[in-house]
Amino acid sequence: QFGRPIGANQALQHRMVDMYIALDEARSMALYGALMLTEPDPNLRRRALSATKIEIDRTARVVGQEAVQLHGAMGVTEELAVGHYFKRLSMIGVSFGDSNWHLRRHAQS
C-alpha cells in the first residue's frame, strides 16, 4: 500500500499473527491425528480423526478468509495465488465429510 510492503502495516501484522497461530493449531492437530492412526481402539481413532478434520477445516477457513481480506479485491483474482489456495482449501473442507458431518460423528463416539 502506497509503496510499502503489506506487512509493514501494524494492524495487518496483528491479523497475520492470528493466522500464524491458527496454522500452528492445525499443524498440532494434524500431528495428533497422525499419531492416533495407530490407536487400536477404533472408536478412539474415529473420534480423534473427526476432531482433526474439524480443527483443520476451521483453521483453514480462518487463514484462507483472512488472506483474501488482507489482499483486498486482488485476493480473489486469478493473478494472485491466494485466491487459488482459498478455493482449494474450501474444496478440501468438504472432502471426506464436512465439519458438520464430523461434528455429528464425534458426538456419537
C-alpha positions as CSV (number, residue, x, y, z in Angstrom):
1,Q,0.0,0.0,0.0
2,F,1.4,3.4,-1.1
3,G,4.8,1.9,-2.0
4,R,5.2,-0.1,1.3
5,P,5.1,-3.8,1.8
6,I,1.7,-5.1,3.1
7,G,3.4,-6.5,6.2
8,A,4.6,-3.0,7.3
9,N,1.1,-2.1,8.5
10,Q,0.8,-2.8,12.2
11,A,-2.9,-3.6,12.1
12,L,-2.2,-6.2,9.4
13,Q,0.7,-7.6,11.4
14,H,-1.7,-8.5,14.2
15,R,-4.0,-10.3,11.8
16,M,-1.1,-12.2,10.4
17,V,-0.1,-13.3,13.9
18,D,-3.6,-14.7,14.4
19,M,-3.2,-16.5,11.1
20,Y,0.1,-18.0,12.2
21,I,-1.4,-19.2,15.5
22,A,-4.2,-20.8,13.5
23,L,-1.7,-22.5,11.3
24,D,0.2,-23.8,14.3
25,E,-3.0,-25.2,15.8
26,A,-3.7,-27.0,12.5
27,R,-0.2,-28.5,12.5
28,S,-0.6,-29.7,16.1
29,M,-3.9,-31.3,15.3
30,A,-2.5,-32.9,12.2
31,L,0.3,-34.4,14.3
32,Y,-2.3,-35.7,16.8
33,G,-4.4,-37.2,14.1
34,A,-1.3,-38.9,12.6
35,L,-0.3,-40.3,16.0
36,M,-3.8,-41.6,16.6
37,L,-3.8,-43.7,13.3
38,T,-2.0,-46.4,15.3
39,E,-4.6,-46.4,18.1
40,P,-6.0,-50.0,18.3
41,D,-9.4,-48.8,19.6
42,P,-11.5,-47.9,16.5
43,N,-13.8,-45.6,18.5
44,L,-11.0,-43.5,19.9
45,R,-9.3,-43.4,16.5
46,R,-12.5,-42.3,14.7
47,R,-13.1,-39.7,17.4
48,A,-9.6,-38.3,17.1
49,L,-9.6,-38.2,13.3
50,S,-13.0,-36.4,13.3
51,A,-11.6,-33.9,15.7
52,T,-8.6,-33.5,13.5
53,K,-10.8,-32.8,10.4
54,I,-12.9,-30.3,12.3
55,E,-10.0,-28.3,13.6
56,I,-8.1,-28.3,10.3
57,D,-11.2,-27.2,8.4
58,R,-11.8,-24.4,10.9
59,T,-8.3,-23.1,10.8
60,A,-8.0,-23.4,7.0
61,R,-11.2,-21.3,6.7
62,V,-9.8,-18.7,9.1
63,V,-6.4,-18.5,7.4
64,G,-7.9,-18.5,3.9
65,Q,-10.5,-15.8,4.6
66,E,-8.0,-13.6,6.3
67,A,-5.5,-14.0,3.5
68,V,-8.2,-12.9,0.9
69,Q,-9.2,-10.0,3.2
70,L,-5.6,-8.8,3.6
71,H,-5.1,-8.7,-0.2
72,G,-8.5,-7.0,-0.8
73,A,-10.1,-7.4,-4.2
74,M,-6.8,-8.8,-5.6
75,G,-7.2,-11.8,-3.3
76,V,-10.0,-13.3,-5.5
77,T,-8.4,-12.7,-8.8
78,E,-6.5,-15.3,-10.9
79,E,-3.4,-13.1,-10.7
80,L,-2.6,-14.0,-7.1
81,A,-2.2,-17.5,-5.8
82,V,-4.0,-16.7,-2.6
83,G,-7.4,-16.9,-4.4
84,H,-6.5,-20.3,-5.8
85,Y,-5.4,-21.6,-2.4
86,F,-8.5,-20.4,-0.8
87,K,-10.7,-22.2,-3.3
88,R,-8.6,-25.3,-2.8
89,L,-9.0,-25.1,1.0
90,S,-12.7,-24.7,0.5
91,M,-12.8,-27.9,-1.5
92,I,-10.6,-29.8,0.9
93,G,-13.0,-28.7,3.7
94,V,-15.9,-30.6,2.2
95,S,-13.9,-33.6,1.1
96,F,-14.4,-36.8,3.1
97,G,-17.2,-35.2,5.1
98,D,-17.7,-31.6,6.1
99,S,-17.3,-30.2,9.6
100,N,-21.0,-30.7,10.5
101,W,-20.7,-34.4,9.5
102,H,-17.6,-34.9,11.6
103,L,-19.2,-33.0,14.5
104,R,-22.1,-35.4,14.5
105,R,-19.7,-38.3,14.2
106,H,-17.6,-37.0,17.0
107,A,-20.6,-36.6,19.2
108,Q,-21.8,-40.2,18.6
109,S,-18.4,-41.7,19.6
